[in-house]
Amino acid sequence: MAPTSRIAFLALSFLLSGHFAAAECDISGNYTIIAAPDDQDGVQSCKDVDGSMSLLFDKDPSSWPSDKATVDLGDISSLTGDLVIYPHHDSKKTVVTASSLKTIEGALTIWNTGTGKDHTIEEFDLVFDALEEVGKDYVITEAFAKLSLEHKADITVGGMARVYDTDVEELQLNGVYTVNGDFSIDSNSDMKELDVPALTYANKGLIVKGNNALEKVSFGKLKSVKGNMQFNQNGALQTIYLAALESAATMAITANGNDATVLLPWLSSIGNSTTTATSDFSGLGKIEFSSLRTVNGSLTFESNSFEDLTIPLIKEMNGAITVEDNPSLTTFALPRVTYVDELDISSNDKLTNITANALKTAGTIAIKGSFTNVEFFNLKKVTGDFKVSGDESMDCSWFDANIKSIVEGKYTCVGDHDKKERKPSTGGIEDTEGNPKDYMTSPDEEGGNGGSGGGSSGSGNDSGSGSGSSDGGKEGSKGGLSTGAKAGIGIGVAIIVVLLIVGAVMFWLWRRRQTAAPGEKRLGSSGSGSTKKGIFDGQQMGVQTKIEATNPSPSPSIGTLNFGRNSLIESTGGFTEKSLNAWKTIRRVSVSSGGSSTVKEGTSILKG
């Protein structure tokens, strides 16, 4: 063949090969179906697929291997339509891989359509390492016993992301970074652990609901929920810890595990300028708002078991606060709030102490109960009614003199109207900004199952209430030491104890030989040439004896001294007469024992 003919032949071959390669990616009717292992061969070399695709493992289950059914989408990088996957329980494991797929413009659905007693998919793996965008919904539903979802890139979901009605016990939903619709994990009856490590922005609602066995949840990077954030009817859930959450439109945390703990360390705002809805909290043993400063909308705390409800940093409450039917609540404090639209407190049997001494303006105040102390020392204006009904010993005289004249609506105070002197009990906290870290509790301090637990109730140290009860002692089912580790520690401790005993005996024998040596006098004996009194002279043991020691340890910090429920240092930051007398008593005992005080007369033992 002549050179010219060879060149023409090669060019024609190249053009034809390109034509046939392109033909392989021509999806008739904008829909591609893979219903048998051989069907995937025709699409693996494609890159951009115009249309939708279905993987029908359930159409002819016998055509797939019973141990492991696999589909590899090869070089496909984009899909303009939907991707729907229907696995079948005849295969013990199903794996779908798309290492180059970045964009699905439609929806991604994984659906077990099987019925009957044995229709559960034992194991399903989705390996989409490059996926960055799902234009519509990302949904997984029905009976899967085990799900593995591998996404290495951050994924934006244009619609909702939902996992529901599955049989999985543990779910790790990797890669999902932003969800523009609702994010929902619901009705998974066997799910015990949920980890969503990448989710940062939920641009509508976030719902974790009806997962009766759920014990542990983790949203490690979640910052914002622009709709309603709901944790509801998760009967085994003891701790909800949202370590990075900064804002939510509304919240509903109700009907979870008995006395559940809610920790929201960095939540700074609830609602926006148009929010009027109510955030509900019930069935809780503890709730902690360490950073919350602004609320638009209302807050309701009902049927909880915590003893102290303090929101330490909140300043603007553009809505109502309702505190009702909390049988164990003893203290309610809003130490820095300056405005509240409505304050409604009732049917809290043990509530005796209410303080809001930074409050300047209120719409309506209606509180009823067995209160003995109610404080609004900076209140300047009430645009609605002011109705306070407390214990017969509760002081109304201060309200009569200072509040009655600034109430534009109806004024009522039921209590003691005999005039008496009153001062705020909060020690000036209302004049400080406050540091969120001062009010944070680490989940590690909470104990309990799967990182959950009770813990202390209340963060109201600055409110002067000082209440708090610990439920500790609950043993965690995860993260504890193994039996072997405990045994090893026990053996090591035993060996150390034996060595210490042997060393002590040898030291005692050596000292005995030293004192019994001929020609040597015991310290402090009558034959000793020393004029200094012996430091171990038995005749001198008594209140005048000074026990000298090398490298004496410093005196304990006064912060470690505790006199039961009455702390030496009151929450005001200064000494009361009672605490000062207690300190003087300690000092007299120290002097009578030959010790020396490091505190000069007339000076404070606290700095600053």
TASUL-V177912 format. One record per residue. N is the residue number from 1. RES is the residue in one small letter. PHI is phi in degrees with one decimal (* if undefined). D_LAST is the distance of its C-alpha to the last C-alpha in whole Angstrom. Layout:
# TASUL-V177912
n=<N & N>
res=<RES & RES>
phi=<PHI & PHI>
d_last=<D_LAST & D_LAST>
This chain:
# TASUL-V177912
n=<1 & 2 & 3 & 4 & 5 & 6 & 7 & 8 & 9 & 10 & 11 & 12 & 13 & 14 & 15 & 16 & 17 & 18 & 19 & 20 & 21 & 22 & 23 & 24 & 25 & 26 & 27 & 28 & 29 & 30 & 31 & 32 & 33 & 34 & 35 & 36 & 37 & 38 & 39 & 40 & 41 & 42 & 43 & 44 & 45 & 46 & 47 & 48 & 49 & 50 & 51 & 52 & 53 & 54 & 55 & 56 & 57 & 58 & 59 & 60 & 61 & 62 & 63 & 64 & 65 & 66 & 67 & 68 & 69 & 70 & 71 & 72 & 73 & 74 & 75 & 76 & 77 & 78 & 79 & 80 & 81 & 82 & 83 & 84 & 85 & 86 & 87 & 88 & 89 & 90 & 91 & 92 & 93 & 94 & 95 & 96 & 97 & 98 & 99 & 100 & 101 & 102 & 103 & 104 & 105 & 106 & 107 & 108 & 109 & 110 & 111 & 112 & 113 & 114 & 115 & 116 & 117 & 118 & 119 & 120 & 121 & 122 & 123 & 124 & 125 & 126 & 127 & 128 & 129 & 130 & 131 & 132 & 133 & 134 & 135 & 136 & 137 & 138 & 139 & 140 & 141 & 142 & 143 & 144 & 145 & 146 & 147 & 148 & 149 & 150 & 151 & 152 & 153 & 154 & 155 & 156 & 157 & 158 & 159 & 160 & 161 & 162 & 163 & 164 & 165 & 166 & 167 & 168 & 169 & 170 & 171 & 172 & 173 & 174 & 175 & 176 & 177 & 178 & 179 & 180 & 181 & 182 & 183 & 184 & 185 & 186 & 187 & 188 & 189 & 190 & 191 & 192 & 193 & 194 & 195 & 196 & 197 & 198 & 199 & 200 & 201 & 202 & 203 & 204 & 205 & 206 & 207 & 208 & 209 & 210 & 211 & 212 & 213 & 214 & 215 & 216 & 217 & 218 & 219 & 220 & 221 & 222 & 223 & 224 & 225 & 226 & 227 & 228 & 229 & 230 & 231 & 232 & 233 & 234 & 235 & 236 & 237 & 238 & 239 & 240 & 241 & 242 & 243 & 244 & 245 & 246 & 247 & 248 & 249 & 250 & 251 & 252 & 253 & 254 & 255 & 256 & 257 & 258 & 259 & 260 & 261 & 262 & 263 & 264 & 265 & 266 & 267 & 268 & 269 & 270 & 271 & 272 & 273 & 274 & 275 & 276 & 277 & 278 & 279 & 280 & 281 & 282 & 283 & 284 & 285 & 286 & 287 & 288 & 289 & 290 & 291 & 292 & 293 & 294 & 295 & 296 & 297 & 298 & 299 & 300 & 301 & 302 & 303 & 304 & 305 & 306 & 307 & 308 & 309 & 310 & 311 & 312 & 313 & 314 & 315 & 316 & 317 & 318 & 319 & 320 & 321 & 322 & 323 & 324 & 325 & 326 & 327 & 328 & 329 & 330 & 331 & 332 & 333 & 334 & 335 & 336 & 337 & 338 & 339 & 340 & 341 & 342 & 343 & 344 & 345 & 346 & 347 & 348 & 349 & 350 & 351 & 352 & 353 & 354 & 355 & 356 & 357 & 358 & 359 & 360 & 361 & 362 & 363 & 364 & 365 & 366 & 367 & 368 & 369 & 370 & 371 & 372 & 373 & 374 & 375 & 376 & 377 & 378 & 379 & 380 & 381 & 382 & 383 & 384 & 385 & 386 & 387 & 388 & 389 & 390 & 391 & 392 & 393 & 394 & 395 & 396 & 397 & 398 & 399 & 400 & 401 & 402 & 403 & 404 & 405 & 406 & 407 & 408 & 409 & 410 & 411 & 412 & 413 & 414 & 415 & 416 & 417 & 418 & 419 & 420 & 421 & 422 & 423 & 424 & 425 & 426 & 427 & 428 & 429 & 430 & 431 & 432 & 433 & 434 & 435 & 436 & 437 & 438 & 439 & 440 & 441 & 442 & 443 & 444 & 445 & 446 & 447 & 448 & 449 & 450 & 451 & 452 & 453 & 454 & 455 & 456 & 457 & 458 & 459 & 460 & 461 & 462 & 463 & 464 & 465 & 466 & 467 & 468 & 469 & 470 & 471 & 472 & 473 & 474 & 475 & 476 & 477 & 478 & 479 & 480 & 481 & 482 & 483 & 484 & 485 & 486 & 487 & 488 & 489 & 490 & 491 & 492 & 493 & 494 & 495 & 496 & 497 & 498 & 499 & 500 & 501 & 502 & 503 & 504 & 505 & 506 & 507 & 508 & 509 & 510 & 511 & 512 & 513 & 514 & 515 & 516 & 517 & 518 & 519 & 520 & 521 & 522 & 523 & 524 & 525 & 526 & 527 & 528 & 529 & 530 & 531 & 532 & 533 & 534 & 535 & 536 & 537 & 538 & 539 & 540 & 541 & 542 & 543 & 544 & 545 & 546 & 547 & 548 & 549 & 550 & 551 & 552 & 553 & 554 & 555 & 556 & 557 & 558 & 559 & 560 & 561 & 562 & 563 & 564 & 565 & 566 & 567 & 568 & 569 & 570 & 571 & 572 & 573 & 574 & 575 & 576 & 577 & 578 & 579 & 580 & 581 & 582 & 583 & 584 & 585 & 586 & 587 & 588 & 589 & 590 & 591 & 592 & 593 & 594 & 595 & 596 & 597 & 598 & 599 & 600 & 601 & 602 & 603 & 604 & 605 & 606 & 607 & 608>
res=<m & a & p & t & s & r & i & a & f & l & a & l & s & f & l & l & s & g & h & f & a & a & a & e & c & d & i & s & g & n & y & t & i & i & a & a & p & d & d & q & d & g & v & q & s & c & k & d & v & d & g & s & m & s & l & l & f & d & k & d & p & s & s & w & p & s & d & k & a & t & v & d & l & g & d & i & s & s & l & t & g & d & l & v & i & y & p & h & h & d & s & k & k & t & v & v & t & a & s & s & l & k & t & i & e & g & a & l & t & i & w & n & t & g & t & g & k & d & h & t & i & e & e & f & d & l & v & f & d & a & l & e & e & v & g & k & d & y & v & i & t & e & a & f & a & k & l & s & l & e & h & k & a & d & i & t & v & g & g & m & a & r & v & y & d & t & d & v & e & e & l & q & l & n & g & v & y & t & v & n & g & d & f & s & i & d & s & n & s & d & m & k & e & l & d & v & p & a & l & t & y & a & n & k & g & l & i & v & k & g & n & n & a & l & e & k & v & s & f & g & k & l & k & s & v & k & g & n & m & q & f & n & q & n & g & a & l & q & t & i & y & l & a & a & l & e & s & a & a & t & m & a & i & t & a & n & g & n & d & a & t & v & l & l & p & w & l & s & s & i & g & n & s & t & t & t & a & t & s & d & f & s & g & l & g & k & i & e & f & s & s & l & r & t & v & n & g & s & l & t & f & e & s & n & s & f & e & d & l & t & i & p & l & i & k & e & m & n & g & a & i & t & v & e & d & n & p & s & l & t & t & f & a & l & p & r & v & t & y & v & d & e & l & d & i & s & s & n & d & k & l & t & n & i & t & a & n & a & l & k & t & a & g & t & i & a & i & k & g & s & f & t & n & v & e & f & f & n & l & k & k & v & t & g & d & f & k & v & s & g & d & e & s & m & d & c & s & w & f & d & a & n & i & k & s & i & v & e & g & k & y & t & c & v & g & d & h & d & k & k & e & r & k & p & s & t & g & g & i & e & d & t & e & g & n & p & k & d & y & m & t & s & p & d & e & e & g & g & n & g & g & s & g & g & g & s & s & g & s & g & n & d & s & g & s & g & s & g & s & s & d & g & g & k & e & g & s & k & g & g & l & s & t & g & a & k & a & g & i & g & i & g & v & a & i & i & v & v & l & l & i & v & g & a & v & m & f & w & l & w & r & r & r & q & t & a & a & p & g & e & k & r & l & g & s & s & g & s & g & s & t & k & k & g & i & f & d & g & q & q & m & g & v & q & t & k & i & e & a & t & n & p & s & p & s & p & s & i & g & t & l & n & f & g & r & n & s & l & i & e & s & t & g & g & f & t & e & k & s & l & n & a & w & k & t & i & r & r & v & s & v & s & s & g & g & s & s & t & v & k & e & g & t & s & i & l & k & g>
phi=<* & -66.9 & -54.9 & -64.3 & -65.8 & -62.4 & -61.3 & -63.7 & -64.9 & -64.9 & -63.5 & -64.7 & -62.7 & -63.0 & -64.0 & -66.2 & -64.2 & -64.8 & -65.2 & -69.4 & -63.2 & -65.2 & -63.8 & -61.2 & -96.9 & -82.6 & -93.3 & -68.4 & 72.3 & 56.0 & -146.1 & -114.0 & -119.1 & -112.8 & -116.5 & -150.8 & -54.6 & -72.4 & -66.5 & -74.2 & -61.7 & -78.6 & -118.7 & -64.0 & -89.2 & -75.6 & -117.0 & -110.0 & -103.4 & -93.7 & 133.4 & -108.2 & -144.3 & -124.4 & -106.7 & -103.2 & -67.4 & -91.6 & -71.5 & -137.8 & -57.1 & -68.9 & -79.8 & -103.0 & -58.7 & -75.0 & -85.1 & -154.9 & -101.7 & -131.4 & -133.8 & -117.5 & -84.6 & 57.2 & -91.1 & -59.8 & -111.0 & -149.6 & -138.8 & -80.8 & -111.2 & -94.8 & -122.3 & -120.0 & -122.4 & -117.7 & -74.8 & -134.3 & -73.2 & -63.3 & -92.6 & -62.2 & -139.4 & -123.9 & -127.8 & -119.7 & -120.5 & -147.7 & -70.7 & -108.7 & -70.5 & -105.5 & -133.9 & -119.1 & -73.1 & -95.5 & -101.6 & -115.1 & -127.6 & -121.0 & -138.5 & -89.1 & -90.3 & -66.5 & -131.3 & 101.3 & -65.2 & -109.0 & -90.6 & -66.0 & -77.7 & -66.1 & -152.5 & -134.1 & -118.0 & -115.8 & -116.1 & -118.7 & -64.1 & -96.8 & -61.9 & -120.1 & -147.9 & -119.5 & -67.2 & -117.8 & -87.4 & -122.8 & -130.4 & -127.5 & -149.0 & 75.7 & -75.2 & -121.1 & -82.7 & -145.0 & -123.3 & -125.7 & -117.7 & -106.4 & -130.8 & -94.0 & -92.9 & -79.4 & -105.9 & -104.3 & -105.1 & -73.8 & -108.1 & -91.1 & -120.4 & -145.3 & -125.5 & -148.8 & 56.8 & -96.0 & -110.9 & -68.9 & -94.9 & -132.3 & -130.8 & -116.6 & -99.4 & -80.2 & 82.9 & -70.5 & -101.4 & -130.6 & -123.6 & -84.9 & -103.9 & -74.4 & -108.0 & -138.2 & -119.9 & -144.7 & 59.1 & -102.9 & -66.9 & -101.7 & -67.4 & -106.6 & -131.7 & -130.8 & -130.0 & -122.9 & -73.4 & -102.5 & -59.8 & -116.6 & -128.5 & -107.5 & -83.8 & -131.4 & -87.7 & -128.3 & -127.3 & -124.8 & -146.0 & 68.5 & -102.7 & -65.8 & -97.2 & -64.8 & -111.1 & -142.1 & -128.5 & -143.6 & -125.2 & -63.6 & -117.1 & -63.2 & -106.7 & -141.6 & -125.3 & -85.3 & -115.8 & -81.7 & -98.1 & -127.0 & -119.4 & -146.7 & 58.6 & -107.9 & -63.2 & -103.1 & -79.2 & -102.3 & -135.0 & -119.1 & -121.4 & -110.5 & -68.3 & -116.5 & -62.9 & -112.0 & -152.5 & -150.7 & -72.1 & -144.3 & -137.4 & -139.4 & -120.2 & -144.8 & 54.8 & -101.0 & -60.8 & -57.0 & 54.3 & -64.4 & -107.7 & -121.5 & -118.7 & -128.1 & -63.6 & -115.8 & -68.0 & -105.8 & -148.2 & -123.6 & 86.7 & -133.7 & -64.1 & -105.9 & -77.4 & -126.3 & -72.6 & -102.4 & -98.9 & -111.8 & -135.5 & -149.0 & 72.8 & -105.8 & -95.3 & -162.2 & -140.4 & -131.9 & -110.9 & -73.3 & -120.5 & -64.6 & -119.4 & -134.8 & -130.7 & -112.8 & 110.2 & -111.9 & -121.8 & -127.3 & -118.1 & -138.9 & 57.7 & -104.8 & -111.7 & -70.3 & -94.3 & -133.5 & -120.0 & -126.8 & -113.2 & -71.2 & -111.2 & -62.4 & -117.1 & -112.7 & -120.1 & -87.7 & 173.0 & -100.2 & -114.7 & -116.4 & -123.8 & -145.6 & 56.9 & -110.3 & -66.5 & -100.6 & -66.4 & -113.0 & -136.7 & -128.2 & -137.1 & -125.3 & -65.6 & -123.3 & -68.6 & -106.6 & -143.1 & -140.8 & -71.8 & -153.9 & -122.5 & -127.0 & -129.4 & -161.9 & 59.1 & -110.5 & -57.7 & -103.0 & -71.6 & -120.3 & -128.0 & -128.6 & -133.7 & -152.7 & -83.6 & -96.3 & -63.8 & -109.8 & -134.0 & -139.8 & -80.6 & -129.8 & -123.3 & -136.4 & -130.7 & -143.0 & 169.2 & -99.5 & -67.1 & -111.2 & -143.0 & -130.9 & -127.6 & -135.5 & -74.0 & -113.0 & -66.7 & -114.9 & -155.5 & -128.3 & -82.5 & -116.6 & -85.5 & -126.4 & -128.3 & -125.1 & -130.2 & -127.0 & -63.3 & -62.8 & -89.4 & -66.0 & -73.6 & -103.6 & -63.1 & -67.4 & -64.4 & -58.5 & -82.2 & -118.4 & -105.5 & -52.6 & -75.3 & -102.6 & -89.5 & -84.0 & -98.9 & -90.4 & -109.2 & -142.7 & -139.9 & -110.2 & 168.6 & -95.6 & -99.2 & -68.9 & -65.9 & -151.4 & -79.1 & -136.9 & -135.3 & -62.3 & -96.4 & -92.8 & 68.1 & 83.2 & -60.5 & -64.7 & -96.9 & -112.9 & -80.2 & 87.9 & -116.7 & -53.1 & -64.4 & -69.4 & -115.8 & -90.5 & -116.6 & -74.0 & -61.8 & -66.1 & -82.4 & -88.7 & 61.7 & 100.3 & -76.2 & 60.4 & 84.8 & -104.2 & 167.5 & -87.9 & 81.4 & -72.9 & -104.7 & 112.1 & -124.4 & -91.5 & -60.2 & -78.6 & -82.0 & 85.4 & -79.9 & 63.7 & -83.9 & 164.4 & -129.0 & -105.5 & -99.9 & -24.9 & 81.1 & -78.3 & -89.1 & -76.5 & -84.7 & -132.4 & 83.6 & -84.0 & -73.1 & -73.7 & -61.5 & -63.1 & -64.9 & -63.3 & -63.3 & -62.0 & -63.6 & -61.1 & -64.0 & -61.4 & -63.0 & -61.8 & -62.7 & -62.6 & -61.7 & -61.1 & -62.3 & -63.8 & -63.8 & -60.0 & -61.9 & -63.4 & -63.8 & -63.1 & -64.1 & -62.9 & -64.0 & -64.8 & -62.3 & -64.3 & -65.8 & -62.6 & -72.3 & -89.3 & -65.2 & -64.4 & 84.0 & -109.6 & -100.4 & -71.1 & -59.8 & 87.2 & -79.1 & -67.1 & -90.2 & -75.4 & -80.3 & -80.1 & -90.7 & -80.3 & -64.0 & -67.1 & -72.7 & -118.7 & -67.6 & -58.9 & -70.2 & -98.2 & -65.1 & 164.5 & -69.8 & -92.5 & -71.8 & -109.6 & -93.2 & -86.0 & -143.2 & -85.4 & 48.4 & -61.7 & -73.5 & -66.6 & -61.1 & -64.6 & -63.1 & -62.5 & -64.9 & -89.2 & -80.2 & -138.3 & -110.8 & 66.9 & -75.2 & -95.7 & -64.3 & -58.2 & -108.0 & -71.7 & -65.7 & -72.9 & 91.1 & -124.3 & -88.7 & -89.9 & -61.1 & -64.4 & -69.1 & -66.4 & -62.8 & -62.1 & -66.4 & -60.8 & -61.7 & -60.7 & -67.0 & -63.7 & -63.9 & -61.8 & -67.4 & -66.0 & -93.3 & 89.0 & -79.7 & -124.6 & -84.8 & -90.7 & -104.7 & -73.4 & -60.1 & 87.2 & -111.5 & -82.4 & -86.9 & -109.3 & -90.8 & 65.1>
d_last=<101 & 101 & 98 & 97 & 98 & 95 & 93 & 94 & 94 & 90 & 89 & 91 & 89 & 86 & 86 & 87 & 85 & 82 & 84 & 84 & 80 & 79 & 82 & 80 & 77 & 79 & 78 & 80 & 79 & 76 & 75 & 75 & 76 & 75 & 77 & 78 & 77 & 79 & 78 & 75 & 77 & 78 & 74 & 73 & 74 & 73 & 69 & 69 & 71 & 72 & 72 & 70 & 71 & 71 & 71 & 73 & 73 & 74 & 77 & 79 & 77 & 80 & 80 & 76 & 76 & 75 & 72 & 70 & 71 & 70 & 70 & 69 & 68 & 69 & 68 & 67 & 64 & 65 & 66 & 67 & 67 & 66 & 66 & 67 & 67 & 69 & 69 & 71 & 70 & 74 & 71 & 69 & 67 & 67 & 65 & 65 & 64 & 64 & 62 & 62 & 62 & 59 & 60 & 62 & 62 & 63 & 62 & 61 & 63 & 63 & 65 & 67 & 70 & 71 & 72 & 73 & 72 & 71 & 70 & 66 & 66 & 65 & 63 & 62 & 61 & 60 & 59 & 59 & 56 & 57 & 57 & 54 & 56 & 57 & 59 & 59 & 58 & 57 & 58 & 59 & 61 & 63 & 63 & 62 & 60 & 59 & 57 & 56 & 55 & 55 & 53 & 52 & 51 & 49 & 51 & 51 & 53 & 55 & 56 & 54 & 53 & 54 & 55 & 57 & 59 & 59 & 59 & 56 & 54 & 51 & 51 & 49 & 50 & 49 & 49 & 49 & 46 & 47 & 49 & 50 & 52 & 51 & 49 & 51 & 51 & 53 & 55 & 55 & 56 & 55 & 52 & 49 & 47 & 47 & 45 & 45 & 43 & 44 & 44 & 41 & 43 & 45 & 46 & 48 & 47 & 46 & 47 & 47 & 50 & 52 & 51 & 52 & 51 & 48 & 45 & 43 & 42 & 41 & 40 & 38 & 38 & 39 & 37 & 39 & 41 & 43 & 45 & 45 & 43 & 44 & 44 & 47 & 49 & 48 & 48 & 47 & 44 & 40 & 38 & 38 & 35 & 35 & 33 & 33 & 34 & 33 & 36 & 38 & 41 & 41 & 40 & 42 & 41 & 44 & 46 & 45 & 44 & 43 & 39 & 39 & 35 & 34 & 31 & 31 & 28 & 29 & 31 & 30 & 33 & 36 & 39 & 40 & 41 & 44 & 43 & 44 & 44 & 42 & 40 & 41 & 39 & 41 & 41 & 38 & 36 & 33 & 32 & 29 & 28 & 25 & 25 & 28 & 27 & 31 & 34 & 37 & 40 & 39 & 37 & 39 & 38 & 41 & 42 & 39 & 37 & 34 & 32 & 29 & 29 & 26 & 26 & 23 & 23 & 26 & 27 & 31 & 33 & 36 & 38 & 38 & 36 & 38 & 37 & 40 & 42 & 39 & 40 & 36 & 34 & 32 & 29 & 29 & 26 & 26 & 22 & 23 & 26 & 28 & 31 & 34 & 37 & 38 & 36 & 39 & 38 & 40 & 42 & 39 & 40 & 36 & 34 & 32 & 29 & 29 & 26 & 26 & 24 & 24 & 28 & 29 & 33 & 35 & 39 & 40 & 38 & 40 & 38 & 40 & 39 & 38 & 35 & 33 & 30 & 30 & 27 & 28 & 26 & 26 & 30 & 32 & 35 & 37 & 41 & 42 & 42 & 40 & 41 & 39 & 40 & 38 & 39 & 40 & 37 & 35 & 34 & 36 & 36 & 33 & 35 & 38 & 36 & 34 & 35 & 39 & 39 & 38 & 40 & 43 & 45 & 45 & 42 & 43 & 40 & 41 & 39 & 39 & 39 & 38 & 36 & 33 & 29 & 27 & 23 & 22 & 20 & 19 & 15 & 15 & 16 & 19 & 17 & 15 & 18 & 17 & 18 & 21 & 20 & 18 & 21 & 24 & 26 & 28 & 32 & 32 & 29 & 32 & 35 & 39 & 42 & 42 & 38 & 38 & 37 & 35 & 31 & 29 & 29 & 26 & 23 & 22 & 19 & 17 & 20 & 19 & 23 & 22 & 25 & 27 & 30 & 31 & 34 & 34 & 36 & 39 & 40 & 41 & 44 & 43 & 41 & 41 & 43 & 47 & 49 & 49 & 46 & 45 & 48 & 47 & 44 & 45 & 48 & 45 & 43 & 46 & 47 & 44 & 44 & 47 & 46 & 44 & 46 & 49 & 46 & 45 & 49 & 50 & 47 & 48 & 51 & 50 & 48 & 51 & 54 & 52 & 51 & 55 & 56 & 59 & 58 & 54 & 52 & 50 & 46 & 46 & 50 & 52 & 54 & 51 & 51 & 47 & 46 & 43 & 42 & 42 & 39 & 41 & 43 & 44 & 45 & 42 & 40 & 38 & 35 & 35 & 36 & 33 & 33 & 32 & 32 & 31 & 28 & 26 & 24 & 20 & 19 & 18 & 15 & 14 & 14 & 17 & 18 & 20 & 23 & 25 & 24 & 22 & 19 & 17 & 14 & 15 & 15 & 13 & 10 & 10 & 13 & 17 & 19 & 21 & 18 & 17 & 21 & 21 & 18 & 20 & 23 & 22 & 21 & 25 & 27 & 25 & 26 & 30 & 30 & 30 & 26 & 23 & 20 & 17 & 15 & 16 & 17 & 15 & 12 & 9 & 10 & 7 & 4 & 0>
